[in-house]
Amino acid sequence: KDGIVTTLSYMLPDGRCPRQYYQKDAKYHDMRDFSDSIIWVADAICSYIKETGRVDILDVEIPFLGSDERATVDEHITRGFDSLWNLRGESGLTLMRGGDWFDGLGGINKYGEGATSVWNTIATYYAESRLIELYEFLGKSDKVELLKKRNEEYKNAVQTHGWDGNWFAYAYFEDGEP
């Protein structure tokens, strides 16, 4: 629990997360804007709640990095996934930004900020599916419906733009080159 809460307290108010944080000295935070950071939180929070039954973690109020604003863990999660949703390319795939989980492709956005990640879009779909299960259990139908709508669009984007008939592309440069 403490690890989840601490990690989320390093989230920026707009839902983006540092690549890495250092509890003892903020000057060492890695502020590269990678697109996958929030995705891992869904698995952690859902697994924690399934193991412990402690849904009250969602109501813990914590700060945002570099801000006096505070919000619940649940609001931090919402802002993280809203950030992914609001930062998508024209294809509907999530923007690569500074990179995603596959560090070898990190930085392809330097050839155009419209670079997109098929992998990250699939991972977002998976993570939001986990959250849908949690929110269904908690009776949060407004969140369930929102995430289901988004997941349908992510699925369509991956099927339309990520699949070439034989293989899934991993990512695309801004000009559409896989």
N, C-alpha and C positions, 0 to 999 in steps of 0.2 A: 504494500500500500504506500509506504513512504517513498519508494522509488518512483511510482507512478505520479504521485502528487508532486514530488520534487521536479521530476522531468517536465511535467506540464506547467510548472511555475516559470519555466524558461521560455514559454511560448510568447511571441509578440502579440499585441492586441488584435492585429489583423488576421491571426490564425497561422501565420508562417512560423517555422521553428528553426532555431540554429541547427547546424549540422552536428555540432558537439558543444557542450557547455562545460565550464569548470567552476565548481562551487567556491573555490578559494580565491579566484582572481578573474574577474570579468574580462580583462584585457586578452585572455586566452580563448574566449568563446570563438568558435568557428562559425561565422555568420553567413557562410555561403548558403545561397537559397536553393536547397535541394527540394525536390517535390515529394519525396517519400517519407519524410520524418513522421508526419501525423499518422500514417497508415499503420505503423507498428503499435500505436496506442490502442487502437480498436481491439486487437488481439489480446493485449495485456489487460485491458480493463474488463473485457468479457471473460477472460480466463480467471481473473481475480474474483469476479463476482460469482462465477459458477463454482469455484472452489470454496469460497468462504460464505456465500449467501449475503454478503455485506454490500447491499446496494447503496448504503449511506455514503459511500465514497463519492458518488456522483454529486452530492450536495456540499462537499467540502469546498470552502471558498479559499481561493489562492490568488496571488498576484500574477500579473503579466510582466515579462521582462522589460525593464526600462520605463515602467508606467506606474502611476499610483492606482490605476484601476484594478479592481479585484472582481472575480467571477467564479462561479462554481466549476468543478471539474467537468460536469456535463456541458457547460457553456464553452469551456476551452475546447472540448472535443467537437462541438458544433462549429465553432469558428474555424478549426483546422480543416474540417471537411468542406465548409463553405469556401474556404480559401482555394482548395483544389477545384471546386466546382466553378468558381469565378475566374480561375486562371486556366482556361482551356483554349486550345487552338480552334481555328475555323472548322476543323473536322470533328470537333467535340472531344478529341483526345486531350488528356491533361498536358499542360505545357511541361517541357523538360526542366525549364528554369536552369539552375546551375548544375543539375544532374539528378539522378535518381539512384536506386539501389546499386546499379551496375556502374561502378566508378569509372570503368574504362570508357564509357560514353559521356561522362560528366564533361560539361563545357561545350557540347555541340551547339548550344544556343549562342555561342560567340559568333557563329556564322549567320545568325538571325534569331531574334527572340521568339519566333514562332515555332521553334523546334518542339515536337511533341513526343510523348512516351507511350507506346502501346502497353509496355509492361506495367507502367505506373497506373494506367487506366484500368487494366485488369486487376491489379492489386487494390485499387480504390474500390472497385466493384466488390471484391472479396471482403474487404474491411467493412464496407457499408452493409454487406449482407450479414456480417456478424452483429453489427449494431442494430439492424432490423430485428434480429432474433431477440436481442436484449430489450429493445423498446417495445416489442410485442408483449414480452413477458411483463414489462412494467406498465402496460396499458397506455403508452404514449403514442396514440394513433396518429397525431399530427406529424410526429417525427418519422413514424413508419411510412406514412404515405409520401412524404417528401423524399425519403431515401429510396423508396421503391421507384418513384418517378425518375429520379436521377440515375438509378441503376439501369433502368430500361434504356435511357439515353446513352449511358456508357457502353452497354452491351451492343447497341446498334452502331455506335462509333467504332468499336473494335471489329465488329463483323464487316462493316462497310469499308473501313480504312486500314485496318490492321492485317487483314487476311488477303493474300494475293492469289489464292486458289490452291496453293501448295503449302505455304508457310505463313506464319505470323511474322511480321516485321517486329523488330524490337523498338525502334524509334524512327522518327523522320526529321530530317533537316527542315528548316523553314520552307525551302523550295519544293518540298515533297519527296525528295530523294530518300529512300530507306537506308 
